[in-house]
Amino acid sequence: MDKRHGSHRTHLSRRDLFKVGGTALAAAAAGPYVLGVRPAGAATPKPGGEFRFRGYTPPHFDPHLTASYTTMINLSFTHSRLLKHKAGPEVKPGTFEIVGDLAESWTQPDEKTYVFKLRKGVRWHKKPPVDGRELTAEDVKYTFDRFTTIKGNANQHMMATLAATEVVDKHTVKFTLKEPDAFFLDFLANPMALCIVAREAVETFTDLKKPEAVIGTGPWMLEGHEPKVRTTFVRNPDYFIKGLPYIQRIEGIDFNDPAARLAAFVTGQIDAGPEFPGMMIRRQDWKLIKEQRPKLRYVEFPSNVMTHAGMRTDKAPFGDIRVRRALSMAIDRKAVLQATAEGVGVMNPPIPAGLVSLAIPYDQLGEGLKWDAYNPAEAKRLLAEAGHPNGFSTTLEYATYGSQELIDAVQMAVKFWKDVGVDVKVVEKPYAAYFATAYQGKQDAMMMGPQFPALDPWNFMAQYLPDEPKNQSHVKDPALADMILNTRRIIDDKKRQAQIYTIQKHIADQAYYIRFPSGVYIAALDPALENFAPNLGYDYGGRMMAAWWNK
Amino acid sequence: MLRKYFFKRLLLAIPSLVIASLIVFSLVRLIPGDVVVLMMEENQYADDLEAMRAKLGLDRPIYVQYFEWIGRALVGDLGESLYTRRPVAQELLTRVPVSLELGAVAIFFAILLGVPIGIVSATRQDTASDYVARGGAILGLSVPGFWLGTLVVVLPAIYFKWSPSIQFTKLTDDPWRHVAQFILPGLLLGIGSAASIMRLTRTQLLEVLRQDYVRTAWSKGMSERVVVLKHSLKNALIPVVTVLGIQIAQVLSGTVIFESIFGLPGMGRFLFDAITERDYPVIQGINLVVVTTVVGVNLMVDFVYAYLDPRIRF
């Protein structure tokens, strides 16, 4: 089995965490290890029981026609991918070791070819029209052909380098790439979108949007779906890993009031923290919850949601590196963290610190670190040197995302910029307008907002490529673009990681974006839930598969 | 004569409905930003932007869009939910009963609390019970529903480790649990209306109690019960019925908050979610149903007037 994401991706000492996040991380970093993840109990797993969590109603169930996490969370229970991220108590949050799911093994005969051997005897759910037939390489080919050709697939970029999918035999499938792509396996394992679907389901139902079309090979089968009420899953008795899953029934209860969610969790009506992005609680509720349910298990880990401020580097004054550095140095990030996350969080390199095995340790950012340090005097000096001794006026576009923390961060940033003479007029847009404009770099001057919480480095680096819609700072840096594109071709893990570190240093030094710190999530779990650990990402089903109730 | 009155009120309701439908239709089109772009990017509601515009009928002149929409609505076709992919009318068929149940429970509590307390307050004017009732009414009017709802959900969870069930139970699954889940939100939703009804009942009853015919009733030696409940209350209730019509509209809008807090899959929560998900056919459909209900309820109020006071013929 290819374990190219093996040890260096999963090894994470507390010292590493200190390095990643700096001082602010210290308190948070202690979390997983002081409070948290228990090894699987020595007791024999007990099958049965029900797991209740805060579920989400998806727009529909077709993974190839939406980028919505709500669809992917539900399908993580019912569908399988070729590869998946390893789950379990021994996996440290923020790390993503790739292991086989439907793939029993895989090889890479050359830089542009991957051959996957599928598990034998994998059966589709016993639901019409597929009715439990065996999954074959044809199904994999059908899925990838559909994924890459269907009109309206927002995630199609994931397979941008895929040239052809071929069936070698009933249980072998070959992928040929247009060019070497070191992130190919990351995308195959991504819980967003790349689950294997059945041709008959698509043909019978026209697409996979309806609940009846939710037919996969995953550990649970969709039992019922009442929009905005609940989605239920029942154990798949024919799941290809014998004996799994242990939990008989999963119930995702969809309720959207934060107070009701808190009350439901405190009174034990759900088994895991109810807050997004998965089994979390809000930090401000922690004390109360600990008092009410003292035996709960908590796991803390840094978020991979990073807010940043982008600037039109193709326009004055942001084309001047001194201005960008000055704006960055004007921000007191510790104060922002204190105000928005009770001081518990991490400083972010260009890849969010939450992705602990991909982000460069913060203290190794080199020159770039200087521009993150709060230094209003130096910021003023740089502005004067750039021809703005009295500062300048500009605009910043953002949407609140319904987040008080984001509103606070924007207001604090504006205040800090004002302190160095830069008068920033905030243009608050409805989310619709923001998403269609500033989120895609169509702002007049500056923008600010959270970034898509990807699990792979490519998503974060691609936003520096000139033609990418999410290149909100309009970066046109040929050397950087070369370095980024080159990472795809570096197959050696260590060399690629070194390149990713170099890229992050370069980006930080150029101050293309002003990065803000991220908070630290707190996952809260019923103590009787064994063999389960939370992580970033939407693979709820994958992480739940081997869990069991010890009660 | 009575038939002419009914017919006249019915005719007057038609322009109200037309104007309301125009407002409902226009409002969603006045939202800033290219909503179609957003709907596509977030939810992939169609293959591409053109298909999306065609799906929403935005590729045609606005007056054509309106007449098509209202024409379909008249035969019960409110379009298809972009989010759930089911006909809006079908969705509403499952959700309207939930909201109506909640609204009915709220109105039940509003009348149950408002009218008797109003009567007591009027008949015991300027006594301690009157002051307590009036103070309570002011409190009921001033406390926002969302705050009260939040407190009622969170505080028992903290102090008694109990909170209302977040699991919606269908009538067919468990009738008692089904009814029980409406009691608390219905009571909270009804408090504001109860306060209004109580104050109005008190004022109107005080006025009626000072009428000559009531004094005559007293002088004939009738009991307080007969004087108040038989001879005075019916006349005092006419303005209360008017307010009740308005309260029903308020109760329907209040369901948005309480259905969200108590996890009830009614029309209010459906509307809230539709706004979040930019599901415009649903937003339009629900608003149309709500305004039609409000106009219908007020029409019924007019009819009730005629019953309560046969002299009314305006």
Interface residues (C-beta under 8 A of the other chain):
Chain A: T57 P59 H60 L65 T66 A67 S68 K151 G152 A154 K209 K210 E226 P227 K228 V229 R230 I253 F255 N256 D257 A259 A260 L262 A263 A264 V266 T267 Q269 I270 L288 Q292 K429 P430 Y431 A432 A433 Y434 F435 A436 T437
Chain B: I31 P32 G33 D34 V35 V37 L38 M40 E41 E42 N43 Q44 Y45 A46 D47 D48 L82 Y83 T84 R85 E91 G149 T150 V153 V154 P156 A157 I158 K161 W162 S163 P164 S165 I166 Q167 F168 S260 I261 F262 G263 P265 R269 F270 F272 D273 E277 R278
